[in-house]
Amino acid sequence: MNCSENLSFSCSRGQGRPTVRASLTRNAASNWIALGVNVAVAYILTPVVIAHVGHTGYGIWILVGSIVGYCGLLHLGVSSGVMCYVARSAGRSDYRATNETVSSALGMFCTMSFVVAAVSFFLSEPLAHVFEVPAEDTETFVNVVRLLGAAVAVELVSSLFQVIMRAHERFLAANCAVIAVNVLRAGSVMSLLYLGWGLEGVAWSQLFAAGAALCLNGMMCRLFVPQVCFLLSLMSRHAARRLCVYGSITTVIAVLDLLRLQAPSVIIGKGIGLSAVGVYGIAALLVQYMVRVVVSAMGVMTPRFAALDASGERETLKRLFLHCLLISGAITFWLAAVLITFGGRFIALWVGHGFLEAGPALVVLTIGHSFAVCQNIGIGTMYALSKHHWYAVASCIETVLGIMLSIALVFDYGIVGAAIGMCVPMVLVRGLAQPVYMCRLLGLRLSQYYAQFLPGLLIGLSVVPVVSWVCESCFCVDRVAYVGGEIAAAGIVAALVLWPVLGRARQAWAVPTASRIGA
């Protein structure tokens, strides 16, 4: 069946047909496996990269990644719009609308890719002067900025295929591609480092992996979502305008999110030095992985919530939302307790005692981000219901206050001051304001909302420290394997305690849903 026949067939199907959706548990598990591979790659590569490029070189890598990362924000607004509108139209079996959306998005992504590559090329040298990069490192800095800019440009187009698969809840296929690319990237980084290419070799590896991702994601999308076609004739001003309107708010949010994440690195780089950026980067990296574990689980809900809202199943949406709060709270507070309890020891064993200053910053960042990430499902719900304008306003307030506080505290308190400055507004906005808004949006009681977090919070505060104390009393061995064993023991005990509490939520996630869309 060719593409035009696919379109005709898809658009003529009945609007009331049941659409069977994939198991949320399977989707979340595939996200976690992909994240686990990513964590393993980072765990292996980080000490290797530091050993080959040094503290200053690693600081340059973190700084360049922070800067070039802003270019990648161009696609996030469009991606979120594609996710929302494709999930809705696919749930109604309206593939003409789906293909209008993705065809228009492809044209927008190609344009953005050209802009990113050009900006990275022409601004690389001025940026070296802005950050006062030492003369002996200037050429490397410039080349790394240009290579990473090219990699981001390629990744922009590649990400569209990932979004299409995820909008159709084909998370398993999408994550297989992610795993393959991560393994390929790791192999190329280690090979080029051992060949003596240094920091530029790491950047070339990113560009090579981005090209491989583009080819692989395109093939996987064609294989698992064959009804989606890219046609020039389907490019629509209306679809592009709709994506821009939806995505403009998302882009603002993405810029603010990345500012909160990366601004401390820039502030520390200007206020203290590049070596301090590397120390802070280790703490921030561990916290990012905590965030990504929860987001990987909750991220599967956005297309499901969009489809439920489009079909008018609001009560089902509310029940599933509360189940997600319970699960995300349990995961978040257990991970937070693990980072606070074992983080300092792990950093010393992982990258050496030269990064011990990252320990206090890790504690501060973990506490602050816990209040945000345990409610990540609320953000996904806002996107699914096209109510994310509130999040944009709240993020703006949070980011501006965080940057101001970080600048004020970094000179007196170092990297810990920068961490405190970013986390205080986060706790106030996410811990107090967001619950109120979500309760009004979904018709929930505030006590009902907060109650979902109690099991995870109590388990995190009690089980993890107790298991750590028992293990240290019995073994007292400082090796990565033993620390990993303590973490695993804490996870097993916490799972046994939480298993009965999470009973209904587990059932809701494990069973695929057959829902009548558009009836």
Beta strands, then each sheet from edge to edge (+ up, - down):
strand 1: 18-20
strand 2: 514-516
sheet 1: 1+ 2-
end
